[in-house]
């Protein structure tokens, strides 16, 4: 294999390049990125960078000279426009030929219909800097969506003393990821911070001033409005390829796109086969991207793939870390392990086990990082309720 082309110059793209080199690949590597910036870390965009405690340079994952050390040629501020087996066309008219293509283009922020230009989304470095500048002079903020982005921006704004209204279409925040009761704990974090949370709310559109018009007839006006309703895989450039991208790029358990030779995918665009769920699963989480890049880099280079790990995500909100290890989708019940959050007590310190019948499939924690991490091995082993209760007793 003489040339590997990585499309997407973010975390997944860079980590794939690093994994290729660490597994002994010594051929050509090209890295194509739609943004003008070198690969940077996205979690700080809604945290330290937005708060102003970090400068933009600090989110950069590697300095410019490190790419020379890696032996990678970068094509920044350049978009892929089409793929055919063994080649990728770019928006500057060039065509790159490669033996293997890795798609790591991530997602683009989803927008509301007819969303005004002045209404913010948060996905890129430039988005974060623009939102930070807007919040610097704002006294009120309206947020559509109470997921990761919405909750973290709300926390940031409340620390600034900004009046915050959060509008969520579901009955509780994080309902799909955590379920109703655990999502209720996330709702409490918002409300207890002083933010106003309205759930089960539909958005009809915007008026001429940019204020939000709700399905119930209400109007929400604020100095700044943010739409944080998730993202869409950035796969429009594959629309004429014949590949079905409606669920993202469906891959086997090593990142090979199903039915296509020489094409791989990592990160937010990739739906990898999950043996536990017995179906492809697409996860938009930092750790998932890093782990998939390590697997793909090893597979292409002929190295030893890393062992499978337990899925994990986290979110920093209102002074504590919300964490989840495992796969909550098959859970049929939950059991409190630590803390009294589910009984109306403090959210901080609450740890909850999610079980399929009597088998542990996931553990969620709220401001309890040390305790929740102790359950990771039990989740990976599919421990029974007896082992889980023994662990809870030992950590009490």
Secondary structure, 3 states (H helix, E strand, C coil): CCEEEEECCCHHHHHHHHHHHHCCCCCEEEEECCCCCCCECCHHHHCHHHHCCCCHHHHECCCHHHHHHHCEEEECCCCEEEEECCEEEECCCCEEECCEEEECCCEEECCCCCCCCCCECCCCHHHHHHHHHHHCCCCEEEEECCCHHHHHHHHHHHHCCCEEEEEECCCCCCHHHHCHHHHHHHHHHHHHCCCEEEECCCEEEECCCCCEEECCCCEECCCEEEECCCEEECCHHHCCCCCCCCCCEEECCCCEECCCCCEEECHHHEEEEECCCCEEEECCCHHHHHHHHHHHHHHHHCCCCCCCCCCEEEEEECCEEEEEEECCCCCCEEEEEECCHHHCCCCCCEEEEEEECCEEEEEEEECCHHHHHCCHHHHHHCCEHHHHHHHHHHHC
